[in-house]
Amino acid sequence: MKTVAELKRIANSGTVEAKMVYNANYGGDLPERLKNWRKIIRANSTTIFFKIDGGESRLDIDSAKLIDFDEKSLTVYQVGLRELTNEEQQAMDEWKKIEESTPPYQDTFFKQKLFFEQRGMAYLRGCDFVNGKRYDHNSGKIYDKQVRGAVALRYELRTAAE
């Protein structure tokens, strides 16, 4: 596998085309408009740009860990879920004790915000990604941009036709 830096260098050279062969939103049944070869025209630190009829489309890169790339294919993964570390679990247990001892109907929003920020774990509030992580209240796990989930997109690559 090649690095994302190499992918960006190749993208900026304008010598590669990509064709979407899988999109998790559609499963194996891609609409015709997504099946065309598109020239990769440039890249910056977080985005790869494709030439399309009437303009550009973009592929945002959240983390290099979520990309697989070689001469023939480009695969983008969804952000994966992982279990809480011991330190994270300890902070969550501590917060639950505070929450249980708080009288009903008392607003704990800012108290919770401060609690997790002071521990360097603002992502445990589950509101936003912070440092590439976000707590998922439904599963009790952490979405972590350093962990690969399911395949989100897959592209076939070839040398661009001039």
C-alpha positions as CSV (number, residue, x, y, z in Angstrom):
1,M,0.0,0.0,0.0
2,K,1.1,3.5,-0.7
3,T,0.7,6.5,1.6
4,V,-1.8,9.3,1.4
5,A,1.1,11.7,0.7
6,E,1.8,9.7,-2.4
7,L,-1.8,9.8,-3.4
8,K,-1.8,13.6,-3.1
9,R,1.3,13.9,-5.2
10,I,-0.2,11.7,-7.9
11,A,-3.5,13.7,-7.7
12,N,-1.6,17.0,-8.2
13,S,0.1,15.5,-11.3
14,G,-3.3,15.1,-13.0
15,T,-2.3,11.7,-14.4
16,V,-4.9,9.5,-12.7
17,E,-8.6,8.8,-13.2
18,A,-10.9,7.1,-10.7
19,K,-14.2,5.3,-11.1
20,M,-16.4,4.6,-8.1
21,V,-17.1,0.9,-7.8
22,Y,-18.7,0.9,-4.3
23,N,-20.5,3.4,-2.1
24,A,-21.8,2.2,1.3
25,N,-24.9,4.5,0.8
26,Y,-25.9,2.5,-2.3
27,G,-24.4,-0.9,-1.6
28,G,-23.6,-2.7,-4.8
29,D,-26.3,-0.8,-6.8
30,L,-24.5,2.5,-7.8
31,P,-26.5,5.1,-9.8
32,E,-25.2,5.5,-13.4
33,R,-24.0,9.1,-12.7
34,L,-21.5,7.8,-10.2
35,K,-20.0,5.0,-12.5
36,N,-18.1,7.3,-14.8
37,W,-14.3,7.7,-14.9
38,R,-13.3,11.0,-13.3
39,K,-9.9,12.7,-13.6
40,I,-8.3,13.4,-10.3
41,I,-7.2,17.0,-10.8
42,R,-5.6,18.2,-7.5
43,A,-5.3,17.6,-3.8
44,N,-4.6,19.6,-0.7
45,S,-4.0,18.5,2.9
46,T,-7.6,17.3,3.5
47,T,-9.3,16.9,0.1
48,I,-8.9,15.2,-3.3
49,F,-10.7,16.9,-6.2
50,F,-12.3,15.2,-9.2
51,K,-13.2,16.8,-12.5
52,I,-16.9,16.3,-13.3
53,D,-19.2,17.8,-16.0
54,G,-19.7,21.4,-15.0
55,G,-17.2,21.6,-12.2
56,E,-15.5,19.6,-9.5
57,S,-16.4,17.1,-6.8
58,R,-14.4,16.4,-3.7
59,L,-13.4,13.5,-1.5
60,D,-12.6,14.7,2.1
61,I,-9.9,12.8,4.0
62,D,-10.5,12.8,7.7
63,S,-7.5,10.7,8.6
64,A,-4.8,8.9,6.6
65,K,-5.6,5.8,8.7
66,L,-8.9,5.6,6.9
67,I,-7.4,5.3,3.4
68,D,-5.9,2.4,1.5
69,F,-4.3,3.2,-1.8
70,D,-2.3,1.4,-4.4
71,E,-1.8,1.8,-8.2
72,K,-5.2,0.1,-9.0
73,S,-7.5,1.1,-6.2
74,L,-8.4,3.6,-3.5
75,T,-10.5,2.5,-0.5
76,V,-12.0,4.9,2.1
77,Y,-13.2,3.5,5.4
78,Q,-15.8,4.8,7.8
79,V,-14.7,5.9,11.2
80,G,-14.5,2.9,13.5
81,L,-15.9,2.2,16.9
82,R,-13.7,1.0,19.8
83,E,-14.1,0.1,23.4
84,L,-13.3,2.7,26.1
85,T,-9.8,2.6,27.6
86,N,-9.6,2.1,31.4
87,E,-8.9,5.8,31.8
88,E,-12.0,6.8,29.7
89,Q,-14.2,4.2,31.6
90,Q,-13.0,5.6,34.9
91,A,-13.9,9.1,33.9
92,M,-17.4,8.0,32.7
93,D,-18.0,6.1,35.9
94,E,-16.9,9.2,37.9
95,W,-19.3,11.3,35.9
96,K,-22.2,8.9,36.4
97,K,-21.7,9.1,40.2
98,I,-21.8,12.9,40.0
99,E,-24.9,12.8,37.7
100,E,-26.7,10.4,40.1
101,S,-26.0,12.7,43.1
102,T,-27.3,15.8,41.3
103,P,-30.9,16.7,42.1
104,P,-33.5,16.1,39.4
105,Y,-34.1,19.0,36.9
106,Q,-30.8,20.6,37.7
107,D,-28.9,21.5,34.5
108,T,-25.6,19.7,34.3
109,F,-24.6,20.8,30.8
110,F,-21.8,23.1,31.8
111,K,-20.8,21.0,34.7
112,Q,-20.3,18.0,32.4
113,K,-18.5,20.1,29.8
114,L,-16.0,21.3,32.4
115,F,-15.6,17.9,33.9
116,F,-14.5,16.2,30.7
117,E,-12.5,19.1,29.4
118,Q,-10.4,19.2,32.6
119,R,-9.5,15.6,32.0
120,G,-8.6,16.2,28.4
121,M,-11.5,14.0,27.3
122,A,-14.1,16.5,25.9
123,Y,-15.0,13.9,23.3
124,L,-16.7,11.8,26.0
125,R,-19.6,14.2,26.1
126,G,-20.6,12.8,22.7
127,C,-21.5,16.1,21.1
128,D,-18.6,16.6,18.6
129,F,-15.4,15.0,17.4
130,V,-12.6,16.3,19.5
131,N,-9.1,15.2,18.5
132,G,-10.6,12.7,16.2
133,K,-12.8,11.0,18.8
134,R,-16.5,11.1,19.9
135,Y,-18.4,9.1,22.4
136,D,-21.4,7.2,21.1
137,H,-24.2,7.1,23.7
138,N,-26.1,4.4,21.9
139,S,-23.3,1.8,21.9
140,G,-21.2,3.1,24.8
141,K,-18.1,3.1,22.6
142,I,-15.8,5.6,21.0
143,Y,-15.8,6.7,17.4
144,D,-12.1,7.0,16.7
145,K,-10.7,8.3,13.4
146,Q,-7.6,6.2,14.0
147,V,-9.8,3.0,13.8
148,R,-11.1,1.7,10.5
149,G,-14.8,0.8,10.3
150,A,-16.6,-0.6,7.3
151,V,-15.7,0.3,3.7
152,A,-17.4,3.6,2.8
153,L,-16.1,4.1,-0.8
154,R,-14.0,2.1,-3.2
155,Y,-12.5,3.5,-6.4
156,E,-10.8,1.7,-9.3
157,L,-7.8,3.7,-10.6
158,R,-6.1,4.0,-14.0
159,T,-3.7,6.3,-15.9
160,A,-5.7,9.2,-17.2
161,A,-6.6,9.3,-20.9
162,E,-5.2,12.5,-22.5
